[in-house]
């Protein structure tokens, strides 16, 4: 195989691949399919929005993609790794190295500075203090908070806190960035700034998956996947 053919093969490999994935939960004496046979493929550097009504399976899908949960049946591949067969310790390692999470509620530690909050994933990764500080400073600089590194969350606006959360998600240089309603607690102007930052991250080569109920947010992505009753009901490229 030539170098160019090998490179094309690598680039064509999906970073996320779900095949006939079910996630069932017990509800009394019955079973509920939170995911009902989902198959989905996401290439590297894609920007995908996931939409659907409450109870459609969005959160369950994100939990499985983010290695916070396992399918009841079906296969989930992250790159060339068969995630479905991993134990809890292996899942935790993948979460820390391969996946960055951005939550609607920020989930920052209130008594710690922005710098210390961003360092947390690197502590779990076993990075040395000097490396943690260097990488955390670089991540905060990337999201436009180079002058706020020693501020605590209570000393920052909602938009600044979300930027800290994004920096924390990026500091391990993950292959995937998952965002769950990232503008849900922000006003429209601040939310616009956060989505412009997501646009920039995509241009830099990050793979983004954003759960949102807002059409204008979803339309910034290159692709919109809509769920209903645990199934994919549409999967379309944005105009």
Phi, psi and omega per residue, in radians:
X1 nan 2.265 3.137
X2 -1.248 2.832 3.125
X3 -1.045 -0.704 -3.115
X4 -1.169 -0.666 3.110
X5 -1.180 -0.703 3.114
X6 -1.100 -0.743 3.137
X7 -1.107 -0.700 3.130
X8 -1.137 -0.656 3.131
X9 -1.127 -0.758 3.133
X10 -1.095 -0.810 -3.092
X11 -1.157 -0.467 -3.121
X12 -1.437 -0.243 -3.137
X13 -1.207 2.166 3.139
X14 -1.096 2.505 3.050
X15 -1.384 -0.442 3.094
X16 -2.307 2.312 3.054
X17 -2.527 2.047 3.059
X18 -1.937 2.321 -3.125
X19 -2.185 1.929 3.055
X20 0.903 0.902 -3.063
X21 -1.493 2.238 3.019
X22 -2.047 2.517 2.951
X23 -2.329 1.966 -3.069
X24 -1.889 2.480 3.063
X25 -2.181 2.519 3.077
X26 -1.406 2.261 3.052
X27 -2.173 1.601 -3.034
X28 1.169 -2.116 -3.126
X29 -1.689 0.033 -3.109
X30 -1.988 2.944 3.114
X31 -1.987 2.394 3.108
X32 -2.005 2.275 3.096
X33 -1.563 1.733 3.045
X34 -1.194 -0.626 2.953
X35 -2.149 2.326 -2.959
X36 -2.176 1.217 3.070
X37 1.393 0.831 -3.110
X38 -1.459 2.286 2.978
X39 -2.127 2.262 -3.031
X40 -2.699 2.420 3.106
X41 -2.257 2.303 -3.120
X42 -2.213 2.030 3.119
X43 -1.310 2.829 3.089
X44 -1.078 2.488 3.132
X45 1.208 0.328 3.036
X46 -1.369 2.785 3.052
X47 -2.260 1.837 -2.996
X48 -2.086 2.313 3.001
X49 -1.813 2.407 3.096
X50 -1.989 2.168 -3.103
X51 -2.205 2.826 3.090
X52 2.767 2.751 3.134
X53 -1.203 2.945 3.064
X54 -0.994 2.340 -3.127
X55 1.477 0.129 -3.104
X56 -1.405 -0.276 -3.140
X57 1.941 0.113 -3.088
X58 -1.057 -0.868 -3.090
X59 -1.157 -0.691 3.109
X60 -1.097 -0.730 3.104
X61 -1.073 -0.786 3.140
X62 -1.119 -0.662 3.131
X63 -1.122 -0.648 3.125
X64 -1.285 -0.804 3.098
X65 -1.052 -0.643 -3.135
X66 -1.457 0.110 3.106
X67 1.092 0.481 3.023
X68 -1.592 -0.221 -3.119
X69 -2.610 2.878 3.120
X70 -2.039 2.624 3.007
X71 -1.154 2.587 2.975
X72 -1.207 -0.677 3.037
X73 -2.671 2.906 -3.048
X74 1.699 3.101 -3.061
X75 -2.149 2.440 3.025
X76 -2.202 2.157 3.112
X77 -2.007 2.286 3.021
X78 -1.941 1.810 -2.958
X79 1.115 -2.126 3.108
X80 -1.761 0.119 -3.087
X81 -1.662 2.179 3.074
X82 -1.400 1.662 -3.021
X83 -1.168 -0.580 -3.026
X84 -1.006 -0.446 -3.041
X85 -1.702 0.047 -3.051
X86 -1.432 2.654 3.061
X87 -1.503 3.086 -3.042
X88 -1.064 -0.693 -3.133
X89 -1.145 -0.726 3.112
X90 -1.170 -0.672 3.083
X91 -1.094 -0.741 3.130
X92 -1.084 -0.679 3.132
X93 -1.136 -0.735 3.116
X94 -1.145 -0.750 3.109
X95 -0.972 -0.765 -3.057
X96 -1.279 -0.549 -3.040
X97 -1.675 -0.580 -2.939
X98 -1.908 -0.300 -2.963
X99 -2.277 2.266 3.027
X100 -1.897 2.359 -3.093
X101 -1.946 2.375 3.006
X102 -2.186 2.145 -3.052
X103 -1.898 2.710 3.104
X104 -1.035 -0.631 -3.063
X105 -1.675 0.228 3.039
X106 1.259 -0.830 3.125
X107 1.003 0.728 3.071
X108 -1.565 2.682 3.082
X109 -1.450 2.028 -2.908
X110 -1.154 -0.485 -3.074
X111 -1.607 0.027 -3.102
X112 -1.895 2.619 3.100
X113 -1.198 2.928 3.059
X114 -0.992 -0.761 3.140
X115 -1.037 -0.824 -3.118
X116 -1.144 -0.668 3.098
X117 -1.076 -0.732 -3.103
X118 -1.244 -0.473 3.133
X119 -1.221 -0.412 -2.951
X120 -0.902 -0.856 3.141
X121 -1.069 -0.520 -3.141
X122 -1.291 -0.494 3.044
X123 -1.111 -0.817 3.112
X124 -1.122 -0.492 3.134
X125 -1.403 -0.140 3.108
X126 1.444 0.332 -3.134
X127 -1.247 2.579 3.081
X128 -1.196 2.731 -3.050
X129 -1.015 -0.764 -3.113
X130 -1.094 -0.709 3.127
X131 -1.195 -0.704 3.131
X132 -1.034 -0.802 -3.108
X133 -1.139 -0.765 -3.130
X134 -1.058 -0.818 -3.090
X135 -1.249 -0.656 3.116
X136 -1.152 -0.709 3.084
X137 -1.095 -0.722 3.133
X138 -1.125 -0.694 3.136
X139 -1.162 -0.717 3.119
X140 -1.169 -0.631 3.078
X141 -1.120 -0.711 -3.127
X142 -1.054 -0.638 -3.111
X143 -1.630 0.189 3.034
X144 1.442 0.435 -3.116
X145 -2.121 0.543 3.127
X146 -1.073 -0.368 3.134
X147 -1.753 0.203 -3.106
X148 -2.220 0.364 -2.960
X149 -1.144 -0.502 -3.101
X150 -1.748 0.099 3.105
X151 -1.405 2.490 3.029
X152 -1.486 2.824 -3.133
X153 -0.927 -0.656 -3.121
X154 -1.172 -0.271 -3.132
X155 -1.712 0.151 -3.094
X156 -2.180 2.750 3.058
X157 -1.302 2.961 3.108
X158 -1.050 -0.718 3.128
X159 -1.129 -0.684 3.106
X160 -1.170 -0.679 3.102
X161 -1.118 -0.679 3.108
X162 -1.182 -0.591 3.076
X163 -1.153 -0.636 3.043
X164 -1.088 -0.754 3.128
X165 -1.083 -0.667 3.109
X166 -1.184 -0.726 3.097
X167 -1.064 -0.722 3.104
X168 -1.084 -0.684 3.128
X169 -1.174 -0.527 -3.051
X170 -1.568 -0.268 -2.916
X171 -1.148 -0.444 3.108
X172 -1.555 0.103 -3.116
X173 0.939 1.008 -3.076
X174 -1.263 2.789 3.086
X175 -1.403 -0.362 -3.098
X176 -2.353 2.409 3.007
X177 -1.992 2.073 3.117
X178 -1.845 2.233 -3.129
X179 -2.221 2.162 -3.121
X180 -1.843 1.837 -3.111
X181 0.835 0.997 -3.007
X182 -1.136 -0.295 3.124
X183 -1.924 0.161 -3.023
X184 -1.087 -0.526 -3.127
X185 -1.830 0.316 -3.059
X186 -2.079 2.660 3.018
X187 -1.258 2.926 -2.995
X188 -1.094 -0.661 -3.119
X189 -1.193 -0.800 3.120
X190 -1.135 -0.704 3.110
X191 -1.065 -0.654 3.096
X192 -1.062 -0.718 3.123
X193 -1.121 -0.676 3.114
X194 -1.153 -0.719 -3.138
X195 -1.214 -0.541 3.034
X196 -1.130 -0.620 3.066
X197 -1.151 -0.700 3.083
X198 -1.082 -0.704 3.078
X199 -1.007 -0.748 3.141
X200 -1.125 -0.752 3.140
X201 -1.093 -0.672 3.093
X202 -1.122 -0.739 3.125
X203 -1.088 -0.491 3.131
X204 -1.423 -0.053 3.045
X205 1.896 0.064 3.138
X206 -1.308 2.567 2.993
X207 -1.593 2.129 -3.046
X208 -2.053 2.345 2.973
X209 -2.228 2.074 -3.043
X210 -2.097 2.145 2.990
X211 -1.555 2.234 -3.126
X212 -2.688 2.679 3.010
X213 -1.856 0.057 -3.063
X214 -1.747 2.032 -3.103
X215 -1.001 -0.659 -3.096
X216 -1.198 -0.523 3.061
X217 -1.249 -0.793 -3.113
X218 -1.069 -0.641 -3.063
X219 -1.228 -0.183 3.053
X220 -1.306 -0.381 -3.141
X221 -1.350 2.939 3.101
X222 -1.526 -0.168 -3.025
X223 -2.723 2.439 3.120
X224 -2.125 2.133 3.062
X225 -1.850 2.149 -3.138
X226 -1.889 2.331 3.132
X227 -1.950 2.645 2.990
X228 -2.690 2.246 3.125
X229 0.912 0.695 3.057
X230 1.359 0.176 -3.130
X231 -2.169 2.688 3.008
X232 -1.396 2.060 -3.127
X233 -1.784 -0.323 2.999
X234 -2.761 2.645 -3.125
X235 -2.607 1.713 -2.942
X236 -2.296 2.541 3.008
X237 -1.285 2.523 3.083
X238 -1.324 2.590 3.140
X239 -1.183 nan nan
